[in-house]
Amino acid sequence: MQAMRIDTFGGPEVLRLVEIPEPVPGPGEALVRHSAIGVNFVDTQHRAGTPYPVTLPLIPGVEAAGVVVALGPGVTEVHAGDRVAHMCMAGVYATHAAIPAAQLVPVPDGLELRMAAASLMQGTTAHYLSHSTYPLGPGDTALVLAAAGGVGQLLAQFAKRRGATVIAVVSSEAKARVARARGADHVVVGVSGYAAEARRLTGGRGVDVVYDSIGRTTFEESLTSLRPRGLLAAYGQASGPVPPFEIVNLAGFSRAAGNGSLFITWSSNSDYCATREELLWRADDVFNGVLEGTLCVEVAGSFSLGEAAHAHRLLESRVTTGKLILLP
């Protein structure tokens, strides 16, 4: 089979198309022939070797959709011929992958496999952030950073479905148009000074929750945006890791009044899809939303497996606002 492999850390040029043996599914595993592979920012971080440590050689990728072609011993969750999607298992920039069957999600009839690969990981992330990390409801105000990105767009849509007010933060006017199209009530252009605007828009109170995937460069501003006892929900570090800080900073003694007793959480998809029941709940909500047209997922570009380096360059340029996928 064909796969994209990394033998040394570096830029997109380290991605190499190689021929390797097709895996044989072991106990509890199913062999999936991929039809579409999602390209995610974490793939570029794995390729660069920072900030998440990985072992080389590595086949990157954590999200794909395809068809089950073989079963290992003891598999009951899926059958040969089933259309499935999966995420959070490394090694999917390949035509085939052996995946634990309990991690495979059925793709409903009518949903293209490329749309399943484009929506599963970002959609379930937006789902757990809006439904579980901070369960949004009417009267809540959420500040969404990188609101024109894949997770950001879906977060805004889920937040509006749950009755919340959305303040979107984006880096350009073009991305502001995307955020408004996804339902944002207010859009702030520029990633500096958004805390003051968030307080102005909330009458000085601050927002209930900040969803922050940027990390180092936005951490302090995100804290300053919160109401007393508000939550900073971190789920990415596109600008780098947040430096160590004193926990007493959450009390707000060094900031203006009305910005203390804060909460911080770092959330991950694996913890919020820890059981098959929870995984299926979130995936079903995402896939059905896409099928029904209540969730909009845009595929910004499709590339062959051998063009993975080009897809990485596009993703790291931050000029795209939709999902990039590979078609093996």
C-alpha positions, 0 to 999 in steps of 0.5 A: 500500500501507499503511505506518507511517511516522516523519517526526520522532523521538519517542514512539509518537504519531509513528507515522503510517499512510500510503499509499505506492506498492508497491515493485517488487523489484529484482535479487535481491529478492522482494516479500513480502505481509506476514501478520504483523509482529513488534514488537521493542524495537529498533523503539521505539529507532529511533522515538526516534532513540536510541541507534541512529542512523537516517535519516528518514523511516523505516518502522520494523520489522525482522521479518515473515512473509508470502507471496512475490508477485513476484520480481525478476531473478535470484532462485533462492532462493524462488518466488512463493507461498512462505511466508517470514519475514525479519528485520534488514531495516528498513522492514517496518511495511507491507503489502508489502516488497521483501527480498533473497531470500537473507534470506528463510527458508522457513516450514515447513508447519504453522507459522502465519505469525504464529508465524513472525513472533513467533519468528524474530528473538528465536529466532535471537538466543537460538540464536546466544547459546546455541550460538555466542557461548558454546556452552553445555553440561552443567556450565555455568551461565548468568545470563540478565537480562530472563529473562521477555522474548522473548529471555530466555525462549527463551535459558532454553529453549535453555540447558536443552536443552543441559544448562546450569543457568540463573539467571534475573533478573527484575523482579517475582514475576509475571515470576519465574513466567514464567521458572520455566515456561521452565525456569529453575533459580533465579530472582532477583527484582530487578535489583540485588544479583543478583551476590551471589546468583549467587555464592551459587548457584555456591558462590562460583565465579561463572557461566560466562556472563552474557547481558545485554540491559539495558546501562548499569544492569547492566554492573558487576553482570554483570561481578561475577557472572562466574567467572575467564575468564567471558564477558559477552555483551551484546546490547542496551542497554534502559537505555542505552549502557554508559559508556566503561570502562578495559579493565584493569577486566577484570583484576578488580584492583578487585573481590574475588578470583576475578573477573578475566581476563574477556571481553566481547563485543557480539553482533549477529544480522547477524554470527551469520547472516552466511551463508544457511547459518547463517541457515537453520540457526538459523531451522530450529532455532527453527521446528522447536522451535516446531512440535514444542513443545520451544520455547514462544513466547507471543503476548501481543497482536495489533494492526492495522497502524494500532495500532502506536503502542499496541503500542509503548506496551505494549512500553515499559511492560514489563508484557508477557511475550510477543511483540506482533505487527501484522497488516496 
